Amino acid sequence: MDTTRADVWTSSVRLYRTRSLASAACRAGHVRINGAKAKPAQPVRVGDRVEALTDGGMRTVVVARIIVKRVGAGVAVECYVDHTPAPPPKEEVALMPRRDRGAGRPTKRDRRALDRLRRR
């Protein structure tokens, strides 16, 4: 077997939890194969570059092996080469200011302070 459906492969290698979620992601345009939006039945071949928007963010993988059944996590990792960029370090992630719970609506002074903070 040298090809399989996009939704079957993405769910088999555990990019999505179920095949129905993988099909829905394909229909919504969240899965791309070699840069083009993929329909659920689009064939996936060895060497194809698959980009999938998952709960954990955008994943970019290259197909190393075709499988059609969901397998264990250890075997699933062997079926693709992960090219997903590393997440940014904690220092680079900007923290949003939070108001105390139950503090009510922000005053005009609070809003201006937040605006000044966001402009930086």
N, C-alpha and C positions, 0 to 999 in steps of 0.2 A: 504494500500500500504506500503510495507516494504522495497522496493528498488527503485532506479531510476538511470538513466544514470549519469555518472560523469560530462559530459559537461552540462547537464540540471541542476544538483544540484549546480555546481559552478557558473553558471550564475544566477540562481534563488536567491542565497544568496548574490549576488553582489560582488563576488570575481573578476568576469570579467563583462564588460559592456554588452556584447551580447553573445548569444549562439555560434555564429560562432567564436568569439575570444576565447571562452572556448574550443571549438573543436580544433582550431588551436594550442592552448597551450598544450592540451593533446597529439596531434600528434607530437608536437615538443619535448615532454618529460618534459615539465615544470610542470606537475601535477603528484603527487605520492599519491597513496592510500596505507596506511599501509606499506610504504617503497618501494613499487614496482611501476614502471612507469605505468600510467593509460592510456588506450585507451579511446576515447570519449564514447564508449558504455559500458564501464565497470560498473558493478552495485556498487552503494554506499549504505551502510546500516548504521543504527544508531550505533554509537560507533566506526566507522572507523575514522582513523587519515588521514586527507587530507593536503598535503603540496603543495602549489601552488606558483609559481613565478609570481608575478604581477608587475604592474608598480611601486607600492610602495615598492617592495622588496619581500622577501620570507615570505609567510603567512602560519602558521601552525594552523589548526583548527580540532576539533573533532566534528563529526556529532551528533547533539542532536535531530534533527527532520528532516524528509524527506519532501521536498516540490518539486513540479514540475512546478509551475508558479512563475514568477518574482513578488515579493511582495515589500512592502514599506521597507525602511531601518530599521525602528523600529522592524518590524516583522522578517526581515531577520537576525538580530542580535540574536534573540531568537532561531534560528535554528542551531546554532553552539556554541561551547565553544572555545574561542580564546586562543591559547597557543603561540602566536607569541612573541618572546622576544622583550623587549623595545629597541628603538633605542639608540645608544650610546649618552652620553651627548655631548653638543657642544664643550666642552674643549678637548675631546679626538679626535675629527675629525681634521685631519691634513689639513692645508691649503696649497694649491699649489701656488707657487709664480706666479704672473702674470706680463707680460710686458705691458707697456702702448700701447694702440692701435695706430698703425701707427709708432711705434718705429723701424720698420725694423727687420731684422734678428739679432739674438744675436751674439755678438762678441765672440772671443775665450775666452776672460776674463770672459764674462757673462756665457758662457757654463761651464767653470771651477767652477765658484761660484755656479751655479745650481747643478753641480755634488757633490760638497762638502756638500751642503745643503741636498741633497737627501740621502747621505750616513749616515747621523745622525739618 
